Amino acid sequence: MDGDTLYLAGLPERARLIGIDTPETVAPGRPVECFGPEASAALAELVPPGAEVWIEYDVERTDQYDRPLVYLYRASDDLFVNEAMVARGFAQLATFPPNVAHVGDFRSAQRTARETSRGLWGRDCEDGTKAGDDSPSPRDQGSTGGTGPEHDAEVVIARVEWDGPGNDVERNTSEHVVIQNNSSNVVDVGGWSVTDLKDHRITIPQGYRIPPGGALRVHTGPGDDSEAAYFEGAGQAIWNNSGGDTATLRDAGGSVVDEFSYSS
């Protein structure tokens, strides 16, 4: 096994832990990645051979490789192993709609691990980067694609209101994304963008700034712009109402700031 897969009695294939990603150690044709052995050892310590466990499923029970997708719990104390791997800095958040039941738990755990430089967030690799760097890496769970790591805990996507009242692009009440500024500084979000899994893009115009503790609603449809709301004016909804979607927030330079997944 490695840091996010393991063999479980009673399951026909090696199981994949939902919602997390660890550096590779056993992928065919790929080198052992920085902090991979440590992540593998951490999972083996949390769930040693012979340990009693119980599992939960999400919407999808297997991935495209027919591996069972599971939330894993240690029977002796009900430790949530997926979350523990993130909280201890051995794994990163990796969301794959529609399997997003615990994404909020993983997001919170990762924020704490990153802020306290636990595990891969404090580990220097040979190339001078951190093992938990901010570059999206290939994921291997699910067929719908996945998200990269959480990039900035100061500015986050607080929620996606994917089903507006009536018509999803009704004037002033259309579907929207809420961007929250948790920092103590004003954040200039002019030129930032929000995209869905199909790469529909809404770009926030210059001049929008979110005050400390404030929020900005980014609407798909038309409406009256204000300091707290931007209306793109599109005539067609973009957020998926059937099966879920992932919103990705990027800064003006194109770097991922945050991602938010939901199921519907």
C-alpha positions as CSV (number, residue, x, y, z in Angstrom):
1,M,0.0,0.0,0.0
2,D,1.0,3.7,-0.2
3,G,-0.4,6.7,1.7
4,D,-3.9,6.7,0.2
5,T,-4.5,3.1,-0.9
6,L,-4.5,-0.1,1.1
7,Y,-5.8,-3.7,1.0
8,L,-8.8,-4.4,3.2
9,A,-10.2,-7.9,4.0
10,G,-13.5,-8.5,2.2
11,L,-12.8,-6.1,-0.7
12,P,-11.8,-7.5,-4.1
13,E,-9.3,-4.7,-5.0
14,R,-7.0,-2.3,-3.2
15,A,-9.1,0.4,-1.7
16,R,-8.7,4.1,-2.4
17,L,-9.2,6.6,0.4
18,I,-11.7,9.2,-0.7
19,G,-10.9,12.9,-0.7
20,I,-7.2,12.8,-0.1
21,D,-4.0,12.5,-2.1
22,T,-0.5,11.5,-1.0
23,P,2.9,11.6,-2.8
24,E,3.4,8.5,-5.0
25,T,5.5,5.5,-4.0
26,V,4.1,2.5,-5.9
27,A,2.8,4.0,-9.2
28,P,4.1,2.0,-12.2
29,G,6.6,4.0,-14.2
30,R,6.7,6.9,-11.8
31,P,9.5,7.7,-9.3
32,V,9.0,7.7,-5.6
33,E,7.9,11.3,-4.8
34,C,9.1,13.5,-2.0
35,F,7.5,12.6,1.4
36,G,5.9,9.5,-0.2
37,P,7.6,7.0,2.0
38,E,6.7,9.0,5.1
39,A,3.0,9.1,4.1
40,S,3.0,5.4,3.5
41,A,4.5,4.7,6.9
42,A,1.9,7.0,8.5
43,L,-1.0,5.1,7.1
44,A,0.6,1.8,8.1
45,E,1.0,3.1,11.6
46,L,-2.6,4.3,11.8
47,V,-4.0,1.1,10.4
48,P,-1.4,-1.7,11.0
49,P,-2.0,-5.2,9.5
50,G,-4.8,-7.0,11.3
51,A,-6.4,-3.8,12.7
52,E,-10.1,-3.9,12.8
53,V,-11.7,-1.1,10.7
54,W,-15.1,-0.1,9.3
55,I,-15.8,1.8,6.1
56,E,-18.3,4.2,4.6
57,Y,-19.0,4.8,0.9
58,D,-20.0,8.0,-0.8
59,V,-22.1,8.4,-4.0
60,E,-19.7,6.3,-6.1
61,R,-18.5,3.0,-4.8
62,T,-15.6,2.4,-7.2
63,D,-13.3,4.5,-9.4
64,Q,-12.3,4.0,-13.0
65,Y,-9.8,1.3,-12.0
66,D,-12.6,-0.6,-10.1
67,R,-11.0,0.2,-6.8
68,P,-13.4,0.6,-3.9
69,L,-13.6,4.3,-2.8
70,V,-13.9,4.4,1.0
71,Y,-13.9,6.5,4.1
72,L,-11.9,4.5,6.6
73,Y,-12.4,4.4,10.4
74,R,-10.3,2.5,13.0
75,A,-12.6,0.4,15.0
76,S,-10.8,0.7,18.3
77,D,-11.5,4.4,18.7
78,D,-13.5,5.4,15.5
79,L,-10.6,7.5,14.3
80,F,-11.4,8.8,10.8
81,V,-8.3,7.8,9.0
82,N,-8.8,9.9,5.8
83,E,-9.1,13.1,8.0
84,A,-6.2,12.0,10.2
85,M,-3.9,11.7,7.3
86,V,-4.7,15.3,6.2
87,A,-4.6,16.7,9.8
88,R,-1.2,15.2,10.5
89,G,0.2,16.6,7.2
90,F,0.7,13.3,5.4
91,A,-2.0,14.0,2.7
92,Q,-3.6,16.8,0.8
93,L,-7.2,17.6,0.1
94,A,-8.2,16.2,-3.3
95,T,-12.0,16.4,-4.1
96,F,-13.7,14.4,-6.8
97,P,-17.4,15.1,-7.2
98,P,-19.9,13.7,-6.5
99,N,-17.9,12.1,-3.6
100,V,-17.7,15.2,-1.4
101,A,-19.5,14.3,1.8
102,H,-16.5,15.2,4.0
103,V,-14.8,17.9,2.0
104,G,-15.4,20.4,4.7
105,D,-13.7,18.3,7.3
106,F,-10.7,17.8,5.0
107,R,-10.5,21.4,4.1
108,S,-10.4,22.4,7.8
109,A,-7.8,19.8,8.6
110,Q,-5.5,20.8,5.8
111,R,-5.7,24.5,6.7
112,T,-4.5,23.7,10.3
113,A,-1.8,21.4,9.0
114,R,-0.5,23.9,6.6
115,E,-0.6,26.8,9.1
116,T,1.4,24.7,11.6
117,S,3.8,23.3,8.9
118,R,2.9,19.7,9.8
119,G,4.3,16.9,7.7
120,L,4.6,17.6,4.0
121,W,3.8,21.3,4.6
122,G,7.1,21.7,6.4
123,R,9.2,19.2,4.5
124,D,11.9,20.5,2.1
125,C,12.4,18.4,-1.1
126,E,15.6,18.1,-3.1
127,D,14.5,20.7,-5.6
128,G,14.0,23.3,-2.8
129,T,10.2,23.2,-2.8
130,K,7.9,22.0,0.0
131,A,6.4,18.5,-0.4
132,G,3.0,20.2,0.0
133,D,3.6,22.9,-2.6
134,D,0.9,24.8,-4.4
135,S,1.3,23.2,-7.8
136,P,-1.6,21.1,-8.9
137,S,-0.5,17.5,-9.4
138,P,-2.1,14.7,-11.4
139,R,-4.8,12.8,-9.5
140,D,-5.9,9.2,-10.0
141,Q,-9.2,9.0,-8.2
142,G,-12.5,9.0,-10.0
143,S,-13.3,9.7,-13.6
144,T,-14.5,13.3,-13.2
145,G,-11.2,14.8,-12.5
146,G,-10.1,16.3,-9.2
147,T,-8.9,19.4,-7.5
148,G,-5.4,20.5,-6.4
149,P,-4.5,21.5,-2.9
150,E,-6.0,24.3,-0.9
151,H,-3.9,27.3,-1.8
152,D,-4.8,30.2,0.4
153,A,-6.8,29.9,3.6
154,E,-7.2,33.7,3.8
155,V,-9.5,34.0,0.8
156,V,-11.9,31.0,0.2
157,I,-15.0,30.0,-1.7
158,A,-17.4,29.9,1.2
159,R,-20.2,28.3,-0.8
160,V,-21.8,27.8,-4.2
161,E,-25.5,28.7,-4.5
162,W,-26.0,26.5,-7.6
163,D,-29.8,26.5,-7.7
164,G,-31.1,30.0,-7.8
165,P,-34.8,30.7,-7.2
166,G,-36.9,30.1,-10.3
167,N,-34.7,30.5,-13.3
168,D,-31.1,30.0,-12.4
169,V,-30.1,33.2,-14.2
170,E,-33.0,35.3,-12.9
171,R,-32.0,39.0,-12.6
172,N,-30.4,39.8,-9.2
173,T,-31.1,36.3,-7.8
174,S,-29.2,34.1,-10.1
175,E,-26.9,31.2,-9.1
176,H,-23.7,32.5,-7.6
177,V,-20.4,31.8,-5.8
178,V,-19.6,33.5,-2.5
179,I,-15.9,34.5,-2.0
180,Q,-15.0,35.1,1.6
181,N,-12.1,37.2,2.8
182,N,-10.9,35.7,6.2
183,S,-7.8,37.9,6.4
184,S,-7.3,41.2,8.3
185,N,-6.5,43.0,5.0
186,V,-8.5,44.4,2.1
187,V,-8.0,42.0,-0.9
188,D,-8.1,43.3,-4.4
189,V,-9.8,40.6,-6.5
190,G,-9.9,42.5,-9.8
191,G,-8.9,40.1,-12.6
192,W,-9.6,37.0,-10.4
193,S,-11.8,34.3,-12.0
194,V,-14.1,31.4,-11.1
195,T,-14.4,28.3,-13.3
196,D,-16.4,25.1,-13.2
197,L,-15.3,21.6,-14.2
198,K,-16.2,22.4,-17.8
199,D,-14.0,25.5,-17.7
200,H,-16.8,28.0,-18.0
201,R,-15.1,31.2,-16.7
202,I,-16.4,34.3,-14.9
203,T,-13.8,37.0,-14.5
204,I,-14.2,39.7,-11.8
205,P,-13.6,43.2,-13.3
206,Q,-11.0,45.6,-11.9
207,G,-12.1,47.7,-9.0
208,Y,-13.5,44.9,-6.8
209,R,-12.0,44.7,-3.3
210,I,-13.2,42.6,-0.4
211,P,-12.8,44.1,3.0
212,P,-11.6,42.1,6.0
213,G,-14.3,39.6,7.0
214,G,-16.3,40.6,4.0
215,A,-17.6,38.6,1.0
216,L,-18.3,39.0,-2.7
217,R,-21.1,37.3,-4.5
218,V,-20.2,36.4,-8.1
219,H,-23.4,35.8,-10.0
220,T,-23.8,34.1,-13.4
221,G,-26.8,36.0,-14.5
222,P,-27.7,39.7,-14.9
223,G,-28.3,42.2,-12.1
224,D,-27.3,45.4,-10.4
225,D,-23.6,45.4,-9.5
226,S,-22.6,46.6,-6.1
227,E,-19.5,46.5,-3.8
228,A,-20.7,43.1,-2.5
229,A,-22.0,41.6,-5.8
230,Y,-20.8,41.2,-9.4
231,F,-23.2,40.0,-12.1
232,E,-21.7,38.5,-15.2
233,G,-24.9,38.9,-17.2
234,A,-24.8,35.4,-18.8
235,G,-28.1,34.0,-20.2
236,Q,-27.3,30.4,-19.3
237,A,-26.5,28.7,-16.0
238,I,-23.1,27.1,-15.6
239,W,-23.2,25.4,-12.2
240,N,-24.3,21.8,-12.4
241,N,-27.7,21.0,-10.7
242,S,-27.4,17.3,-11.3
243,G,-24.5,15.4,-9.8
244,G,-22.4,18.3,-8.4
245,D,-19.6,20.4,-9.6
246,T,-16.3,22.1,-8.5
247,A,-15.7,25.8,-8.4
248,T,-12.1,26.9,-8.7
249,L,-11.0,30.4,-7.7
250,R,-7.9,31.8,-9.4
251,D,-6.0,35.1,-8.8
252,A,-5.2,37.5,-11.6
253,G,-2.0,35.6,-12.4
254,G,-3.9,32.3,-12.9
255,S,-2.7,30.6,-9.6
256,V,-5.3,28.5,-7.8
257,V,-6.4,30.2,-4.6
258,D,-9.2,27.8,-3.5
259,E,-11.6,25.2,-4.7
260,F,-15.0,24.2,-3.5
261,S,-16.9,21.0,-4.5
262,Y,-20.5,20.1,-3.9
263,S,-23.0,17.4,-4.7
264,S,-26.5,18.0,-5.9
